[in-house]
Amino acid sequence: MYVCSCFGITEQQVRDHADTGACTPRQIASACKAGTDCGGCVRRIQALLGRGACPRRQLVESGAPEPLGAQPPAAGMPAVVVAEAAPVGLPEAA
């Protein structure tokens, strides 16, 4: 059965993407565009994904590191470095 008629995405395709790690409608959209046109299928995608059925979420909750370098900074290193800059287009005070 089709979930997204805009892009011709079926329930099985959504389940296949979920099996490979897509846990949210946004991740499904990134994988196959479902939900990115009219948005009418987003609730159906949410229902297919269910709650707590994400293998990656279970890994993160068990203490496994986040993928793609999203690990916390090493001890002694700041979490965020913010540099201040002069406002653009305003002359500097003399």
C-alpha positions in Angstrom: 0.0 0.0 0.0 1.2 3.5 -0.8 2.1 5.8 2.0 3.3 8.8 0.0 1.4 9.2 -3.3 3.5 12.3 -4.2 6.6 10.2 -4.5 5.1 6.7 -4.8 6.6 5.4 -1.5 5.1 2.2 -0.1 4.7 1.0 3.5 7.4 -1.6 2.8 9.9 1.0 1.6 9.3 3.0 4.8 9.9 -0.2 6.8 13.0 -1.0 4.9 14.4 2.5 5.6 13.5 2.1 9.3 15.3 -1.2 9.4 18.4 0.5 8.1 18.3 3.2 10.9 15.8 5.9 9.9 13.9 6.5 13.2 11.9 9.7 12.5 9.8 11.0 9.7 12.5 13.5 8.9 15.1 10.7 8.5 12.6 8.8 6.3 12.2 12.0 4.2 16.0 12.3 3.8 16.1 8.7 2.6 13.3 8.8 0.1 11.5 12.2 0.1 8.3 10.8 1.6 6.6 13.6 3.5 8.4 16.5 1.8 5.8 17.6 -0.7 2.2 17.9 0.6 2.9 16.4 4.1 -0.3 14.3 4.1 1.7 11.1 4.7 3.7 12.2 7.8 1.2 10.9 10.3 1.1 7.5 8.5 4.9 7.4 8.5 4.9 8.2 12.3 2.5 5.4 12.8 4.6 2.9 10.8 7.7 3.9 12.8 6.0 3.5 16.1 7.6 4.4 19.4 10.8 2.9 20.7 11.3 0.7 17.7 14.6 2.4 16.6 17.7 0.3 16.9 19.9 3.3 16.9 17.9 5.0 19.6 18.3 1.9 21.8 22.1 1.9 21.2 22.3 5.6 22.2 20.2 5.0 25.3 22.5 2.1 26.3 25.5 4.4 26.2 26.9 3.7 22.8 28.5 6.7 21.1 26.5 8.8 18.7 27.4 8.3 15.0 29.2 10.8 12.8 31.5 12.3 15.5 28.7 13.5 17.7 30.6 12.4 20.8 31.1 14.7 23.8 34.3 16.8 23.9 37.3 15.4 25.7 37.9 16.3 29.3 39.1 19.9 29.7 37.9 20.9 26.2 35.1 23.4 25.9 31.8 22.0 24.4 31.3 25.1 22.2 33.7 27.7 21.1 32.1 31.1 20.2 34.1 33.8 18.6 32.9 37.4 18.9 32.9 39.5 15.7 32.2 43.1 15.0 28.8 43.8 13.5 28.8 43.8 9.8 28.3 47.1 8.1 28.9 49.3 11.1 32.0 51.5 11.4 34.3 50.7 14.2 34.6 53.3 17.1 37.8 55.3 17.0 
